[in-house]
Amino acid sequence: MNRNFSTGIPAVDFVFTFLQGRVQRARSGELDRGASAVEWVIISAVVVAIVGVVAGILSQALDNGATKVGNCVENADADGGC
């Protein structure tokens, strides 16, 4: 394509130049950055999901432990045993 193409109509020239740039970007492989960004989003979502599951498991374990300790304290006899 001729880079010095001009119709004399600024709006048409702008659209033509813009589309030329988009075609060149597509041909150059520069659009791989978008694919890389999508991969990072997916990886981040997986990590967030794993952290959420681990946090849920830890929270449940801590709640169960706190309940056991609370029951032990309530039911403790004079000897200090549960």
Buried (B, 14 or more C-beta within 10 A) or exposed (E): EEEEEEEEEEEEEEEBEEEBEEEEEEEEEEEEEEEEEEEEEEEEEEEEEEEEEEEEEEEEEEEEEEEEEEEEEEEEEEEEEE
